[in-house]
Amino acid sequence: MLWLVQLLAGALLMSLSANVFLVPLKLAEGGVTGIGIILFHTLGVPMWVTQVVANIPILALGVRVKGWRLLWRSLVGVAAYSFFLGVTAGIPPITDQVVLAIVYGGLTMGVGLGLVLRSGGTTGGTEVLALALQQRFGFSVGSMVLAVDAVVLTLAAIAFSPEAAMWAVITLFISSKVVDVVQVGFYSARGVTIITTRPDEIARRIMTEVERGVTIINGTGAYTGEPRAVLYTVAQRAELAQVKQIAHEEDPKAFVVVAEVHEVLGEGFRDPAKEGH
């Protein structure tokens, strides 16, 4: 049941971000939350009402296209977020400084949404709509979310002011970056690809001295037509210099490519079985 704890904690943080930081300063950052902020200030519609009303057709479309099995946690997420929006609506704002509200509102919203997504759910809105339209019409999820956010920010500029919309863009940027961090963490791992004529020696030393697994792939040089072994391993950033030194010592002509890795699942790194999925 760890997923449910994560989902509820994330929904609570998102509602606190909205009611304590974003709503008071009209920071309509995008999505259904942004629409809710606009409607709250222009028509007096409570945030939780907008969440429920807007997500009913979105979730209905999502379930019809993607199926109940894939979206039932999203239904729980929408219910939890709407509930906490209503419960926290009376909490007074912590600050009237727009910069503080942007930073802490974005951080809190990002952590909350990241926890919800890690639980396997969503809070409905543009993500579910984008997934449904992707399967139905072939639109990419990223472009759909970006388009909806652009529309919401344009409405915020009209309803409030262009300056308010510009502040909201910064909030959206912060929250999206924090979501990525919560999802994959502060990873310092690096993927290393080594093209060499001495694969066995390099692989043996990496496995014994660095204690990292190595995969050997048989390849062929496109220009020479000669066989080439391709080694692939993932190492922590602190181990990278040792891996490169081993490759150079065993084969000074080895071709080494180092790439940043955003997430690693498996032995020696992160175990998804312990995260409640």
C-alpha positions as a Python dict, from the first residue, in 0.01 Angstrom:
ca = {
    (1, 'M'): (0, 0, 0),
    (2, 'L'): (303, 228, -26),
    (3, 'W'): (165, 361, -355),
    (4, 'L'): (-148, 488, -176),
    (5, 'V'): (58, 666, 91),
    (6, 'Q'): (266, 832, -181),
    (7, 'L'): (-43, 931, -377),
    (8, 'L'): (-222, 1082, -75),
    (9, 'A'): (90, 1266, 42),
    (10, 'G'): (145, 1402, -308),
    (11, 'A'): (-216, 1514, -347),
    (12, 'L'): (-199, 1692, -10),
    (13, 'L'): (121, 1876, -107),
    (14, 'M'): (-31, 1979, -440),
    (15, 'S'): (-341, 2117, -269),
    (16, 'L'): (-128, 2310, -18),
    (17, 'S'): (78, 2454, -302),
    (18, 'A'): (-236, 2566, -484),
    (19, 'N'): (-423, 2715, -189),
    (20, 'V'): (-132, 2859, 9),
    (21, 'F'): (96, 2988, -269),
    (22, 'L'): (-62, 2989, -616),
    (23, 'V'): (-425, 3096, -568),
    (24, 'P'): (-359, 3404, -349),
    (25, 'L'): (-116, 3554, -601),
    (26, 'K'): (-304, 3444, -916),
    (27, 'L'): (-25, 3214, -1038),
    (28, 'A'): (-223, 3009, -1292),
    (29, 'E'): (64, 2778, -1386),
    (30, 'G'): (-125, 2563, -1636),
    (31, 'G'): (-351, 2261, -1668),
    (32, 'V'): (-676, 2215, -1479),
    (33, 'T'): (-522, 2373, -1169),
    (34, 'G'): (-451, 2688, -1367),
    (35, 'I'): (-806, 2691, -1504),
    (36, 'G'): (-932, 2650, -1148),
    (37, 'I'): (-732, 2952, -1031),
    (38, 'I'): (-871, 3166, -1314),
    (39, 'L'): (-1230, 3059, -1244),
    (40, 'F'): (-1186, 3112, -870),
    (41, 'H'): (-1078, 3473, -913),
    (42, 'T'): (-1316, 3563, -1196),
    (43, 'L'): (-1633, 3371, -1104),
    (44, 'G'): (-1573, 3259, -746),
    (45, 'V'): (-1583, 2887, -833),
    (46, 'P'): (-1408, 2679, -563),
    (47, 'M'): (-1094, 2503, -682),
    (48, 'W'): (-1218, 2157, -588),
    (49, 'V'): (-1534, 2203, -793),
    (50, 'T'): (-1333, 2285, -1105),
    (51, 'Q'): (-1117, 1978, -1049),
    (52, 'V'): (-1417, 1747, -1024),
    (53, 'V'): (-1620, 1898, -1308),
    (54, 'A'): (-1327, 1926, -1550),
    (55, 'N'): (-1193, 1578, -1479),
    (56, 'I'): (-1520, 1386, -1516),
    (57, 'P'): (-1523, 1402, -1899),
    (58, 'I'): (-1143, 1375, -1917),
    (59, 'L'): (-1135, 1057, -1708),
    (60, 'A'): (-1435, 915, -1891),
    (61, 'L'): (-1251, 960, -2221),
    (62, 'G'): (-933, 820, -2071),
    (63, 'V'): (-1102, 507, -1936),
    (64, 'R'): (-1280, 454, -2267),
    (65, 'V'): (-956, 477, -2466),
    (66, 'K'): (-695, 336, -2227),
    (67, 'G'): (-913, 113, -2009),
    (68, 'W'): (-1002, 99, -1641),
    (69, 'R'): (-698, -113, -1551),
    (70, 'L'): (-452, 161, -1649),
    (71, 'L'): (-639, 458, -1505),
    (72, 'W'): (-802, 348, -1181),
    (73, 'R'): (-521, 502, -975),
    (74, 'S'): (-579, 827, -1162),
    (75, 'L'): (-940, 820, -1043),
    (76, 'V'): (-809, 785, -688),
    (77, 'G'): (-566, 1070, -753),
    (78, 'V'): (-837, 1304, -880),
    (79, 'A'): (-1059, 1224, -582),
    (80, 'A'): (-776, 1279, -333),
    (81, 'Y'): (-659, 1605, -492),
    (82, 'S'): (-1012, 1743, -510),
    (83, 'F'): (-1078, 1643, -147),
    (84, 'F'): (-759, 1806, -17),
    (85, 'L'): (-825, 2120, -223),
    (86, 'G'): (-1152, 2157, -35),
    (87, 'V'): (-1001, 2078, 304),
    (88, 'T'): (-708, 2321, 270),
    (89, 'A'): (-905, 2603, 109),
    (90, 'G'): (-927, 2800, 435),
    (91, 'I'): (-555, 2802, 512),
    (92, 'P'): (-423, 3160, 491),
    (93, 'P'): (-133, 3235, 254),
    (94, 'I'): (214, 3217, 406),
    (95, 'T'): (361, 3504, 205),
    (96, 'D'): (253, 3793, -15),
    (97, 'Q'): (590, 3810, -188),
    (98, 'V'): (547, 3687, -542),
    (99, 'V'): (902, 3552, -577),
    (100, 'L'): (870, 3342, -260),
    (101, 'A'): (531, 3214, -373),
    (102, 'I'): (672, 3119, -714),
    (103, 'V'): (969, 2930, -570),
    (104, 'Y'): (797, 2750, -286),
    (105, 'G'): (474, 2701, -476),
    (106, 'G'): (664, 2545, -764),
    (107, 'L'): (873, 2328, -533),
    (108, 'T'): (573, 2205, -336),
    (109, 'M'): (365, 2140, -646),
    (110, 'G'): (655, 1957, -812),
    (111, 'V'): (724, 1733, -512),
    (112, 'G'): (353, 1657, -478),
    (113, 'L'): (299, 1573, -844),
    (114, 'G'): (620, 1372, -849),
    (115, 'L'): (496, 1158, -560),
    (116, 'V'): (161, 1106, -730),
    (117, 'L'): (330, 997, -1053),
    (118, 'R'): (568, 766, -865),
    (119, 'S'): (265, 598, -713),
    (120, 'G'): (147, 506, -1062),
    (121, 'G'): (-139, 757, -1062),
    (122, 'T'): (-210, 1109, -1181),
    (123, 'T'): (-440, 1391, -1077),
    (124, 'G'): (-619, 1375, -1409),
    (125, 'G'): (-614, 1688, -1618),
    (126, 'T'): (-401, 1741, -1925),
    (127, 'E'): (-184, 1430, -1875),
    (128, 'V'): (-478, 1191, -1900),
    (129, 'L'): (-633, 1392, -2183),
    (130, 'A'): (-303, 1386, -2372),
    (131, 'L'): (-269, 1008, -2328),
    (132, 'A'): (-621, 953, -2460),
    (133, 'L'): (-575, 1182, -2760),
    (134, 'Q'): (-238, 1026, -2836),
    (135, 'Q'): (-396, 685, -2887),
    (136, 'R'): (-699, 822, -3070),
    (137, 'F'): (-537, 1080, -3299),
    (138, 'G'): (-162, 1020, -3272),
    (139, 'F'): (-76, 1349, -3100),
    (140, 'S'): (235, 1336, -2881),
    (141, 'V'): (178, 1369, -2506),
    (142, 'G'): (438, 1642, -2469),
    (143, 'S'): (292, 1862, -2742),
    (144, 'M'): (-61, 1823, -2606),
    (145, 'V'): (38, 1920, -2252),
    (146, 'L'): (240, 2214, -2384),
    (147, 'A'): (-54, 2332, -2598),
    (148, 'V'): (-300, 2320, -2306),
    (149, 'D'): (-57, 2499, -2074),
    (150, 'A'): (-3, 2769, -2338),
    (151, 'V'): (-380, 2821, -2366),
    (152, 'V'): (-419, 2843, -1987),
    (153, 'L'): (-133, 3090, -1955),
    (154, 'T'): (-287, 3302, -2233),
    (155, 'L'): (-619, 3303, -2047),
    (156, 'A'): (-433, 3404, -1729),
    (157, 'A'): (-274, 3695, -1913),
    (158, 'I'): (-620, 3809, -2027),
    (159, 'A'): (-796, 3750, -1693),
    (160, 'F'): (-524, 3889, -1468),
    (161, 'S'): (-230, 4054, -1645),
    (162, 'P'): (57, 3961, -1877),
    (163, 'E'): (290, 3996, -1579),
    (164, 'A'): (93, 3740, -1378),
    (165, 'A'): (118, 3495, -1667),
    (166, 'M'): (493, 3554, -1692),
    (167, 'W'): (533, 3477, -1322),
    (168, 'A'): (323, 3164, -1369),
    (169, 'V'): (558, 3040, -1642),
    (170, 'I'): (844, 3042, -1391),
    (171, 'T'): (632, 2847, -1142),
    (172, 'L'): (549, 2591, -1410),
    (173, 'F'): (916, 2557, -1500),
    (174, 'I'): (1022, 2500, -1138),
    (175, 'S'): (748, 2246, -1070),
    (176, 'S'): (824, 2049, -1389),
    (177, 'K'): (1194, 2026, -1299),
    (178, 'V'): (1117, 1915, -944),
    (179, 'V'): (880, 1648, -1079),
    (180, 'D'): (1172, 1503, -1277),
    (181, 'V'): (1393, 1500, -968),
    (182, 'V'): (1129, 1325, -757),
    (183, 'Q'): (1067, 1075, -1037),
    (184, 'V'): (1428, 973, -1110),
    (185, 'G'): (1627, 1130, -824),
    (186, 'F'): (1961, 1308, -829),
    (187, 'Y'): (2134, 1043, -1034),
    (188, 'S'): (2509, 1064, -1083),
    (189, 'A'): (2543, 746, -1289),
    (190, 'R'): (2706, 742, -1630),
    (191, 'G'): (2666, 497, -1916),
    (192, 'V'): (2999, 402, -2075),
    (193, 'T'): (3030, 250, -2423),
    (194, 'I'): (3373, 111, -2517),
    (195, 'I'): (3463, -5, -2870),
    (196, 'T'): (3779, -212, -2848),
    (197, 'T'): (3985, -502, -2981),
    (198, 'R'): (4049, -627, -2625),
    (199, 'P'): (3701, -674, -2483),
    (200, 'D'): (3769, -967, -2252),
    (201, 'E'): (4055, -799, -2067),
    (202, 'I'): (3867, -471, -2020),
    (203, 'A'): (3545, -642, -1915),
    (204, 'R'): (3728, -863, -1664),
    (205, 'R'): (3901, -568, -1497),
    (206, 'I'): (3583, -358, -1480),
    (207, 'M'): (3397, -648, -1317),
    (208, 'T'): (3672, -726, -1066),
    (209, 'E'): (3819, -383, -989),
    (210, 'V'): (3513, -157, -1025),
    (211, 'E'): (3263, -432, -945),
    (212, 'R'): (3023, -331, -1221),
    (213, 'G'): (2857, -558, -1473),
    (214, 'V'): (2955, -538, -1838),
    (215, 'T'): (2765, -637, -2152),
    (216, 'I'): (2966, -736, -2462),
    (217, 'I'): (2801, -676, -2799),
    (218, 'N'): (2946, -798, -3128),
    (219, 'G'): (2975, -521, -3384),
    (220, 'T'): (3134, -442, -3718),
    (221, 'G'): (3324, -131, -3820),
    (222, 'A'): (3126, 35, -4099),
    (223, 'Y'): (3437, 178, -4268),
    (224, 'T'): (3681, -114, -4229),
    (225, 'G'): (3431, -399, -4221),
    (226, 'E'): (3633, -553, -3941),
    (227, 'P'): (3468, -706, -3632),
    (228, 'R'): (3466, -488, -3323),
    (229, 'A'): (3347, -569, -2974),
    (230, 'V'): (3128, -309, -2803),
    (231, 'L'): (3126, -303, -2422),
    (232, 'Y'): (2855, -130, -2225),
    (233, 'T'): (2856, -64, -1851),
    (234, 'V'): (2694, 177, -1607),
    (235, 'A'): (2903, 326, -1328),
    (236, 'Q'): (2867, 591, -1062),
    (237, 'R'): (3031, 924, -1139),
    (238, 'A'): (3308, 857, -885),
    (239, 'E'): (3393, 531, -1067),
    (240, 'L'): (3410, 686, -1412),
    (241, 'A'): (3780, 778, -1405),
    (242, 'Q'): (3872, 422, -1309),
    (243, 'V'): (3667, 274, -1594),
    (244, 'K'): (3830, 506, -1848),
    (245, 'Q'): (4176, 431, -1710),
    (246, 'I'): (4120, 57, -1743),
    (247, 'A'): (4004, 97, -2104),
    (248, 'H'): (4307, 311, -2192),
    (249, 'E'): (4557, 80, -2019),
    (250, 'E'): (4426, -232, -2193),
    (251, 'D'): (4365, -70, -2531),
    (252, 'P'): (4511, 280, -2593),
    (253, 'K'): (4314, 296, -2918),
    (254, 'A'): (3979, 213, -2755),
    (255, 'F'): (3691, 442, -2848),
    (256, 'V'): (3508, 546, -2528),
    (257, 'V'): (3173, 726, -2511),
    (258, 'V'): (3034, 853, -2179),
    (259, 'A'): (2667, 948, -2151),
    (260, 'E'): (2460, 1084, -1864),
    (261, 'V'): (2209, 835, -1724),
    (262, 'H'): (1886, 967, -1573),
    (263, 'E'): (1772, 647, -1405),
    (264, 'V'): (1910, 298, -1342),
    (265, 'L'): (1702, 4, -1225),
    (266, 'G'): (1867, -320, -1126),
    (267, 'E'): (2142, -476, -917),
    (268, 'G'): (2377, -225, -760),
    (269, 'F'): (2144, 66, -828),
    (270, 'R'): (1774, 121, -763),
    (271, 'D'): (1533, -162, -681),
    (272, 'P'): (1179, -84, -810),
    (273, 'A'): (1037, -375, -608),
    (274, 'K'): (1099, -176, -289),
    (275, 'E'): (901, 127, -408),
    (276, 'G'): (555, -24, -386),
    (277, 'H'): (471, -61, -758),
}
